[in-house]
């Protein structure tokens, strides 16, 4: 099984595979609602990442550099996006 799904993937709507947000975004996309482009990291991929030591071990091994950007959304909530380069 893949570690990621697109929102259009038929398997992406399964809660146990994609989690709550992922499955909801996949459903909305597949029903034709406007959803920003993106992808879902599967629940199993996340569990594997945590079992392998997570972000701390990846940073220690110089395999991951995490950066954060903060955006102010339309409702004035702050949202932090984390990504690796």
Beta strands, then each sheet from edge to edge (+ up, - down):
strand 1: 4-6
strand 2: 39-41
strand 3: 66-72
strand 4: 78-84
sheet 1: 1+ 2-
sheet 2: 3+ 4-
end
